[in-house]
Amino acid sequence: MRRDARPSRRRAALMGVLLALAAGCAEEAEEPVPQVRPVRAIEVQPRQVAEPVVLTGRIAAADEVAAGFRIGGRLLERPVTTGQPIAPGQLIARLEPQNELNALRTAEANLAAAQGQLDEARAEHARQRHLEERGWAARAVYERARQAYQTAQARVDAARAQLDQARDQLAFTELHADAPGVVVAVLAEPGEVVAAGQPIVRIAREGGRDAVFDVPGAIIRRVPAVPKITVELADDRSVRCEGRVREVAPEADPVTRTFEVKIGLIDPPAAMRLGATVIGRMETEASEVLEIPASALFRHDGRPAVWVVDRQSWSVALRPVEVARFDTASVVLASGLDEGELVVTAGVQALHPGQKVRLAGARP
């Protein structure tokens, strides 16, 4: 007896339909569900920031002079040395005075000779005047005597001026301090032949201390009208004092292109000795900047960038930025962001362009 084949065909068709349905469900299950990552973000807002300026400089005297002779000659002695305090009138150096002594003796002799001629001419003038008044001598003879007397007087005056000049020249062979101070440099040694005006020693006069800094022009343009400046020793930050801008060089240094700025120190501590290295701190005028946390910044293709959240689609986009400066926990931007934009500050390493996000703490 032959079995009916129709139920078998129906079962086979049913199994095929079930297998097709199962395959379709499997494909639907394999489709990825978009992942929404929780992130932290801030809204970028501008704020007023005064940029700090920190520079390294040195301590110098407020009044420093290079002392030299008014005449040239051979340096005979220099009894002072570097670091030695000096008092007003103290001898600093002396030139060999032989030539000036000879000139002084010559001037003295010339004055004595001129004085003898004057005495003779004076007596002759008096005698001829007496004779002329009584009519015993010609008028022309008297005039010649008067002229000789005047000439002799002029020669005495000239000889006396030459003597004064010779005395001055002799005095110029000695160099004396004109104010109290400290010798900070010795620029010539005994035995050298020095020229007139050539510095022999450099003296820091008492009466004030400066902190000297080489400042770029960009910083000088941003300095407020009355800046607050703090100066402290580089090797001991507890030694500090306030200062004020006393002098700004009108011309930049041809090599460094910086301007020398002298800061007058107010009641400087004794530990701030001449030549000591100091650190000056100042804040420039406040300007409006965009500042973000340092955690928001990362590097993409070697350039700084941030993730910006689109408030409509709640997806992120990569945005390159320009950094003005780095602070301890924040970054000041020069460009790249606008006010009010939403920037991711936590979770930046797990994002990719177009990534859906939600703010941490908000409902999914």
C-alpha positions in Angstrom: 0.0 0.0 0.0 1.5 3.4 -1.1 1.7 6.3 1.4 0.3 9.7 0.4 3.2 12.1 -0.4 1.2 15.4 0.0 1.7 15.7 3.8 5.4 15.4 3.3 5.5 18.1 0.7 3.5 20.4 3.0 5.9 19.8 5.9 8.9 20.6 3.7 7.3 23.8 2.5 6.5 24.8 6.1 10.1 24.1 7.2 11.4 26.3 4.4 9.1 29.2 5.4 10.3 28.9 9.1 13.9 28.8 8.0 13.4 32.0 5.9 11.7 33.8 8.8 14.6 32.8 11.1 17.2 34.1 8.7 15.3 37.4 8.4 15.2 37.8 12.2 18.9 37.1 12.5 19.7 39.8 9.9 17.6 42.3 11.8 19.3 41.4 15.0 22.7 42.0 13.5 22.0 45.6 12.6 24.0 47.8 15.1 22.1 50.1 17.4 23.6 53.6 17.4 25.6 54.0 20.6 25.1 57.3 22.6 28.1 58.1 24.8 27.7 60.2 28.0 30.2 63.1 28.1 30.8 66.2 30.1 30.7 69.6 28.3 30.8 73.3 29.0 29.5 76.3 27.2 32.3 78.6 26.0 32.0 82.1 27.5 34.5 84.9 27.2 36.0 86.4 30.4 38.4 89.2 31.3 41.9 87.9 32.0 45.0 89.8 32.9 48.0 88.0 31.4 50.8 87.5 33.9 54.3 88.5 32.8 57.4 86.9 34.4 60.9 88.1 33.4 64.4 87.5 34.7 66.7 90.5 35.3 69.5 91.8 37.5 70.0 94.3 40.3 71.9 97.5 39.3 72.5 100.9 40.8 70.1 103.6 40.0 73.0 105.9 39.4 76.1 104.3 37.9 79.0 106.3 36.4 82.2 105.5 34.6 85.0 107.6 36.1 87.9 108.8 33.9 90.5 111.4 33.6 90.0 114.7 31.7 93.5 114.4 30.3 95.6 111.5 28.9 98.7 110.0 30.4 100.4 107.0 32.0 98.4 105.6 34.9 100.7 105.7 37.9 98.4 104.1 40.6 94.9 103.0 41.2 94.4 102.4 44.9 90.8 101.1 44.7 89.5 97.7 43.6 86.3 96.0 42.7 83.7 95.8 45.5 85.4 98.5 47.6 83.2 101.2 49.1 84.4 104.7 48.5 83.8 108.1 50.2 83.4 111.6 48.6 86.9 113.0 47.8 88.7 109.7 48.0 91.5 109.2 45.6 90.6 106.7 42.9 93.6 106.9 40.5 96.6 109.1 39.7 98.5 109.8 36.4 102.2 110.4 36.1 102.3 114.2 36.7 105.8 115.1 35.3 104.6 116.9 32.2 102.0 118.9 34.1 104.6 119.9 36.8 106.9 121.1 34.1 104.1 123.1 32.5 103.2 124.6 35.9 106.8 125.7 36.5 106.9 127.3 33.0 103.7 129.1 33.7 105.0 130.4 37.0 108.2 131.7 35.4 106.3 133.4 32.6 104.1 135.1 35.1 107.1 136.3 37.1 108.7 137.7 33.9 105.5 139.4 32.8 105.1 140.9 36.3 108.6 142.4 36.1 107.8 144.0 32.7 104.6 145.3 34.1 106.4 147.0 37.1 108.8 148.6 34.7 106.1 149.8 32.3 104.1 151.1 35.2 107.0 153.2 36.5 107.7 154.6 33.0 104.0 155.4 32.5 103.9 157.3 35.8 107.0 159.3 35.0 105.9 160.2 31.5 102.5 161.3 32.7 104.1 163.5 35.3 106.3 165.2 32.7 103.4 165.5 30.2 101.2 167.2 32.8 103.9 169.9 33.3 104.6 170.3 29.7 108.2 168.9 29.9 107.6 165.9 27.6 105.9 165.5 24.2 102.4 164.0 24.1 103.6 161.2 21.7 106.2 160.0 24.2 103.5 159.8 26.9 101.2 157.8 24.6 103.9 155.3 23.9 104.5 154.8 27.6 100.8 154.3 28.3 100.5 151.8 25.5 103.5 149.8 26.8 101.9 149.8 30.3 98.7 148.4 28.9 100.5 145.7 26.9 102.5 144.7 30.0 99.3 144.4 32.0 97.7 142.2 29.3 100.8 140.0 29.4 100.4 139.5 33.1 96.8 138.7 32.8 97.6 136.1 30.1 100.4 134.6 32.2 98.2 134.4 35.2 95.5 132.5 33.1 98.1 130.1 31.8 99.3 129.5 35.4 95.7 128.7 36.5 95.4 126.4 33.5 98.6 124.6 34.4 97.4 124.2 38.0 94.1 122.7 36.7 96.0 120.3 34.4 98.1 119.2 37.4 94.9 118.6 39.4 93.5 116.6 36.6 96.2 114.0 37.1 94.3 112.9 40.2 90.9 111.2 40.0 88.7 111.6 43.1 85.2 110.3 43.9 82.5 113.0 43.9 79.9 110.9 45.8 79.7 107.8 48.1 79.4 104.5 46.3 80.9 101.1 45.5 83.4 100.2 42.8 81.7 97.7 40.5 84.3 97.4 37.8 88.0 98.2 37.2 88.7 99.1 33.6 92.5 100.1 33.6 95.6 98.9 35.4 98.7 100.9 36.6 101.3 101.3 33.8 98.7 101.7 31.0 98.7 104.8 28.9 95.1 106.0 29.0 93.3 108.6 26.8 91.3 111.5 28.0 87.8 110.4 29.0 88.7 106.7 29.0 86.9 104.9 31.9 89.2 103.8 34.7 86.6 102.5 37.1 82.8 102.1 37.1 81.1 103.3 40.3 77.6 102.5 41.6 76.6 105.5 43.6 74.5 105.2 46.8 70.9 106.3 46.8 68.9 103.7 45.0 68.6 100.3 43.3 67.1 99.2 40.0 66.0 95.9 38.6 66.9 95.9 35.0 65.0 93.7 32.5 65.1 93.1 28.7 61.4 93.3 27.7 59.9 92.4 24.3 58.1 95.2 22.5 54.8 93.2 22.5 54.7 93.2 26.3 55.6 96.9 26.6 52.5 97.7 24.4 50.2 95.9 26.8 51.6 97.4 30.1 49.0 99.4 32.0 49.6 103.0 32.9 50.5 102.3 36.5 51.6 98.6 36.6 52.1 96.7 39.8 55.5 95.1 39.8 56.9 92.6 42.3 60.6 91.8 42.3 62.1 88.8 44.1 65.5 87.1 44.3 65.8 84.2 42.0 67.5 82.0 44.7 65.2 83.1 47.6 61.6 84.0 46.6 60.9 85.2 50.1 63.2 88.2 49.6 61.0 90.6 47.6 59.9 94.2 47.2 57.7 96.4 45.1 58.9 98.5 42.2 57.9 101.1 39.6 58.9 101.7 36.0 61.6 104.4 36.1 63.0 104.3 32.6 62.3 102.6 29.3 64.9 102.6 26.6 63.7 104.6 23.6 65.5 102.2 21.1 65.5 98.4 20.9 68.7 96.4 21.3 70.0 95.8 17.7 70.7 92.1 18.5 67.9 90.9 20.8 65.3 93.5 19.6 64.2 94.0 23.2 64.0 97.2 25.2 65.9 97.7 28.5 63.5 98.6 31.3 64.7 99.9 34.7 62.4 99.2 37.6 63.1 101.5 40.6 62.9 99.4 43.8 61.0 100.7 46.8 62.8 99.9 50.0 64.9 97.0 48.6 66.1 94.5 51.2 69.8 94.4 51.9 70.0 90.9 50.4 69.3 92.4 46.9 73.0 93.2 46.2 74.3 94.6 43.0 74.4 92.1 40.2 72.0 89.6 41.9 69.6 87.8 39.6 65.9 88.7 40.2 62.5 87.7 38.9 60.0 90.4 38.0 56.3 89.7 38.0 53.6 91.9 36.5 50.1 91.6 35.0 49.2 93.3 31.7 45.9 95.0 31.0 42.9 92.7 31.2 41.6 91.5 27.8 38.6 89.3 26.8 39.6 85.7 26.0 38.0 82.3 25.5 39.3 79.8 28.1 38.5 76.0 28.2 39.7 73.3 30.6 42.9 71.6 29.6 41.1 68.2 29.5 39.1 69.4 26.5 42.1 69.7 24.3 43.7 66.9 22.3 45.9 66.6 19.3 44.7 65.6 15.8 47.1 65.3 12.9 49.7 67.2 15.0 47.4 70.1 15.7 45.3 71.0 18.8 41.6 70.3 18.5 38.4 70.0 20.5 35.0 68.2 20.1 32.1 70.6 19.6 28.6 69.3 20.3 25.7 70.2 17.8 22.7 71.0 20.0 20.3 70.0 17.2 21.6 66.5 16.4 23.5 66.0 19.7 26.5 64.7 17.7 30.1 65.9 17.9 32.3 67.4 15.2 36.1 67.9 15.2 37.3 71.5 15.5 40.9 72.6 15.1 41.9 75.5 17.5 44.8 78.0 18.0 46.2 78.1 21.5 47.3 81.5 22.9 48.9 80.1 26.1 48.7 77.2 28.5 47.9 77.7 32.2 48.0 75.2 35.0 44.6 73.7 34.4 43.2 75.6 31.5 44.0 76.7 28.0 43.5 80.2 26.5 42.5 80.1 22.9 43.4 82.6 20.2 40.9 81.3 17.6 38.8 78.3 16.6 35.7 78.7 18.9 32.8 81.1 19.2 31.0 82.3 22.2 28.1 79.9 23.4 29.4 76.8 21.7 29.3 73.5 23.6 32.7 71.8 24.0 33.3 68.3 25.4 35.6 68.3 28.4 35.5 64.6 29.5 35.5 61.5 27.3 37.2 63.1 24.3 39.4 60.1 23.6 36.4 57.8 23.0 34.7 60.0 20.4 34.7 60.0 16.6 33.1 62.5 14.1 29.4 62.2 14.1 29.3 60.4 17.4 26.0 60.7 19.2 26.4 62.0 22.8 24.4 63.0 25.8 25.5 65.1 28.7 26.4 63.2 31.8 23.6 63.3 34.3 21.0 64.0 31.7 18.2 61.5 30.8 19.1 59.2 27.9 
